[in-house]
Each structure stands twice: as structure tokens, then as C-alpha cells.
Amino acid sequence: MATYKEIHGVKVQYRESDATAVEGDVWYNASTGKLKMYAAAGSWATGGTLNTARGLMGAAGTQTAGLGFGGNTSPVTANSEEYDGSSWAEGDNLNGARSQLGGAGTQTAAVGFSGSPSPLAADSEEYNGTSWTEGNDMNTGRRNGAEAGTQTAAMAITGGSPVVTNVEHYNGTSWSEGTDVNTARFVLPGCGTNTAAIISGGNPNLAVTESYDGSSWTEVADLNTGRSDCGMAGTSAKAVIFGGSNASGTYSVNGETWDGSAWTETADLSTAIYQNIGAGTSTLALSIGGTVNPSTLSNLVSEWSFSASVETVSFD
């Protein structure tokens, strides 16, 4: 078994007071004679359900000010809903009904782009908190890609039909070509900004993760469980991924957190789901909608909370 020093490169710290909290740190507090550690834990709780059950939708915003739009309702929908942290209210509809689309920004300043059916695959729209307005089209039409950023600095990353490595940047007015990813894939999530983003997973149930620094994509640590059609929220340094379809072809409850260098298994969703979408942050996230067994569209919304604290190590 590896020692603490072999894992972290240092011995357990000897301090006169508690250390500044850094996740994973262990130290001995000489003033109290106690061994301390900084522990972190996350959990899922049931949130307010969508008014319209759907999967493969676009999303933006936070856990207490979320936005969900479009999606597959058999057939596709233009419906848009806003979340206040407890319930969803109907908002203004997209100009064109579609699913498998991307979204970025906030509840009052969002952009939705790409998607299916094909005539809308390059289309983008902006939301101002009241209504959706047509914007300039993307250079390459796609569906089921990843996304990151804000309304005025968004990214559309990879996608399908056919599957591409292509990345585009949106400046609030027009789309321009960016640096391609290393691995072409679709039905995957992304998060972060247009200068510091992360993508992970994708069809066919990949575990590959790539990080973007504003100029290039770099392969980093793989997921513990490969998956596609899942949700993600956070930044390139701190993220959480959840749900999806795994290699066995079943829907997943699995959750993992990203600390900037590795993925760690964390609390599971209460219901196995895929085609769900994520919004929010790595500490306060939403899993919105999706499909549950047996291929039933869902209005389920789950709320993720992650917190950390200094704990005394007990040897009892």
C-alpha cells in the first residue's frame, strides 16, 4: 500500500494550528494533539419537477436560477422553462423546436445552438430572460455536442452527423473556428469557459477527458466509468458528472467529481437516467430531465450539493 508521502510527495504536516483547508490534506495539530483531515462529501436531493418531461435538452444558469429549453418530447419541442430553486415556470419558447442542442450562459442571458432536426442544426438563438431572438448560424451544423461559456463567449464542441472534432467560439454576434479536440465524439457534456473548459465521455461510452486552456486541448485523466448521454456542471478545475448510458448498455446513477487532475467516485443519483442535462456549479448543480428505463421521458430534476469540512481522525 502506498504511503501518504508517496501519494502527496510530503509527510503528514506537523502544525501548531489547523491548516488552511485544502481538499485531501492531512495534518497533526500539536496544540490539540489531534490528527486532522479536510474531508469533502456530496449528496443528491430531489428538486422541483419540470412541467414538460423531456430529454436531450439545452440548459443554462444555476441551481437557483436555471433555464431548460428544447428537447425531445416525441416529437421535439420549443418549450422553455425557468427554475427558481424550487419550481419551474413556463418561459418564452424557442423560435424553432429542436432537441440535442447546446446551451450556455445564465437564466437571463443565455444562448442555445445546434441541434436536430437537420434544418436547425447550425441555428443559434439568444435569450434575454423574456424572449428568444434569432442569432447568426454556426459554421458547422451538428447535434449532441458539448458546450461551455457564456452568452457572449460560448463554445460549441464536437458533435454528430457526422461526428466531428470541430470546435467553434461565439462572441455574442458570430461564430468562428477554434482548435479541434483530439477525439471526435458526440452525446457528451462539457463545462467551463471559452478559455478554460473540460469535456468528458461520449459515444461509444468513452472515458476520455480533455481540458482546454484557451489555445489547445490536452488529454487528462479518464473517467472511472465510461459513459455517454450524461450531465455535467462546474469548471475545468472543479466539476461533477452524473448519469448517462454506460458500456453495458444500461442507464446509470453513477456520479464522479473532478479536482483538476483526477476523477473520484461520489454519491449516486437516486434514479438511473440518461439524456439528462447539467447546469450550475461543481458544488451546487442540477440534473435536468432525461430518459429512464424503459425508455420513458422524465421530468425528474435532482439537486447536487457538495461541502467540505475539517474533521478529527478517530482511531477508536
N, C-alpha and C positions, 0 to 999 in steps of 0.2 A: 504494500500500500504506500502511495506517495505521501511524503510529509508535507506539512503546511509550507515549509520553506521551499520545497521542490515545486509546489504549485504556484506560490506567490512570489518567490525569489527573496523573501525575507523571513526572519524568525518572528514568532509572536511578539508583538510590541510590549515593552515594559514602560508604563506611563504613570505619572502621579495623578492624572485625572483622565476622564473618558476622552476618547479620540473624537475628532470631528467625524460625524457619521459618513462612512463610505461603505456601500453595499459589499458584503463579503469580508470586511475587516474583523480581525480578532485581536484583542489586546488584554494585558493584565493591568488592572488598576491597583497600584501599590497602596494608595491611600485607603482603599476599602478592602483590599485583599481579595478581590473578586476577578474572575476571568470573564470578560465581556465580549459580546459579538454584536454586529449590526445585522439584524435579521429583517427579511422582507417577505411579505405574503400578499397574495391577491385572491379575490373571490368574485364570483358572478352572482347577480341578483336579477330577478325578473323585472323588466321595465314595462312601460305602457305599450300596449299593442298597436300596431299600425291599423288604420281604418281599412286599408285595402291590402290583402295578403298578396305577396309577390316575391320574386327572386330576381337576381341579375339586374339590380337597380343601380342608380348613381346616388352618391351621398356626399355631404359636406357638413361642416360645423363641429359642434362639441356635444358632450353628453347632456348638457342642459340647454343647448340651443342648436339642435340638429336639423338636418334637411335631407329628405329622401325623395327621389324623383325617378319617373320612368319605371321600367322593369317589365318582367314577364308576368302577365296575369291571365295568359291563354285567351286572347292574344295579348300583344304588347299594349302598354298604357302610356299616356302622357301625364298621368296623375302625379301631383306633388304634395308632400305633407311636411309640416313643421313640428318639431318636438320641443317642449319646454322643460323637460326633465321628468315629467310625469305622464303626459298625454300628447297625442298627435292631433293636429288640426289641419283641415284641408287648406292648401295654398293654391296659387295660380298654376295652371297646367303648363307643361312644356308646349311649344308650338308644334312639335312633331312627336307622335307616340313612338317609343323605341325601348329596347332593352339592351343589356350587355354593354352599357355605356360607362364612361368615366365621369368623375366629378371632383372638384377641388374648391377650396375657399371656405366661407362662413355661411351662416344662415341668411345673412343679409347682403352678401357679396360672393356669389358662387358662379362657377362655370360648369356646364355639362357638355360633354363632347363624345364623338364617335358613336358606335352602337349599331344595332340591327333593327329594322330591315335595311337592305343594301342602299336604297336611295338616300338614307340619312347617315351612312357610315362615316362621312367626313364632316358632318354638320356640327356646329357648336352654338351654344346659347348661353347668355348671361342672366343671372337672377339678382335683383336689387332688394329683395325682401318683400316685394309686392308682385312683380311680374317678370316673365322671361322674355328676352329680346334676342332675335337672331344676330349672330356674330359671323365673322369670316370663317370659311371652311378650312379644315386641316389640309395638308398637302397629300397625306396618305390615309385613305379610309381604312377603318379597322373596327373590330369589336372585341370585347373581352380582354382588353389590355389593362395595364396598371396605370396609376396616376399618382401625382404628388403636387404640392404647391398651393398657390392661392389664385384668386380670380385674375389677378394681373401678372402673375408669374407662375403659370401652371406647366406641368409636364404630362404628355401622353406617351406611355412607354410600352413597347411591343404590341402584341395583339394578333388577331387571327383573320383568316380568309384572304389570302393565305397567311400563315404565321410569319411574322417579320421580326427583325432585330431593331427596327426603326424607332427613333425617339424624336419627338417634336416638343418645342417650347412655345408657350403662349405668353405674350406680353400685355394682354388686355385688349389688343387690337387684331393682331395677326399671328399666324403660326410659322415657325421657322425650323429647319432641320437641326437636330442635335447629334450628339455622339451615340452611336449604336451600342446596345447591350452586347454581352458576349454570347449569351444563349437565347436563341429565338424560342418563344413560348407564348401561351395565351391562357386565359382564365386564371389569372394570378393577381394578388394585391400589391400595392405599393404605398409608401407614405413618406413624409418629409417635405423638403422644399425643392425648388428647382436648381439649387446648388449643393444640396446635401440630402440625398434620397436613398431609399432602400427598396428592393423588390425581392420576393422570395416565393418559392414554389412554382406552380403552374403545370399545365398539361404536358406530358403524361405523368402526373403525380411526382413532380420533381421536388428535390430538397435543396436545390441550388439557390444561394442567396448572392445578390450583387449589390454593391454600395457605390454611390455616385458622389464625386467630390466637386462637381461643377465643371469638370472637363473630361473625366474618363470614368468608366465602370470597372470595378475590381471584384473578382470572386472572393467571397469571405466564407465564414463557417456555414455549413449546411444546417438545415432544419434537422431535428431529431426524427421527425416523421414527415416524409414527403407527402405533398397534397396539392390539390388544385381547387378552384372554386371556393376560396375561403376569404375571411375578413382580416383586416389588419388596421392598426392605428398606432400613431406615435411619430418618431423621428428616426433619422439614420443612426442615432446613438442609443435611443431607448424606444422599444416597440413591443407590441403584443400581437400575436397571430392566433386565429381561432377558427374552429370548424373546418369544413371542406370535405372533399372526397379523397380517400386515401388509396394506396396501392391495391388493397383487397377489393376495391370497388364499393366499399360501404361508406356511409356518411360518418362524420367524426364529431366527437365532443372535445377533442384534444386542443389544449392551449399551450403556447410557448411564449416566453419573454426573451427579448434581445437586449444585451447590455453594451452593444458596440463591438463585441468580439465573439460572442457565443450565444447560442440558443439554449434555454433551460426549460424543462417541463414545468408547467404550472397548473393551476386549477382548471378543471374541465368545465365546459358548458353543461347545463342541466339536460339539454336535448341535442342529440346528434343532428347536424344540419349542414347543408352546403348551399352554394349560390347565395350565401349571405354577404352583406357588405359591412365594412367597418367605418367608424367615424370617431373623432375625439383624439385623446392623447394616450400615452402608454400607461398612465395612472387612472384615467377616467375615460373609458371607451364605451362605444355602443356596437353591438352586433345586431344588424337590422335585417329583418325578413329572411328569405331563403326558401329552401325546399327540404321537407322532412320525409322520412320513409312513410308510406311507399309512394314517392314522387308527388307529394302533396304540398302545394304552395302554402307558405306560412306567413302570419302577421306577427310572429314572435320577435320581441326585442329584449335583449339581455344587456345588463349594465355591468361593466368591469370596474372594480376599484382595487387599487394597489397601494399599499402603505408599507413603511419600514420603521423599525424602532430598535433602540439599544436594549439588548437582553443580557441577563446574567446567566452564564453557563452553569448548569447544575450537574453535580456528579453523584447525586443520590440514586 
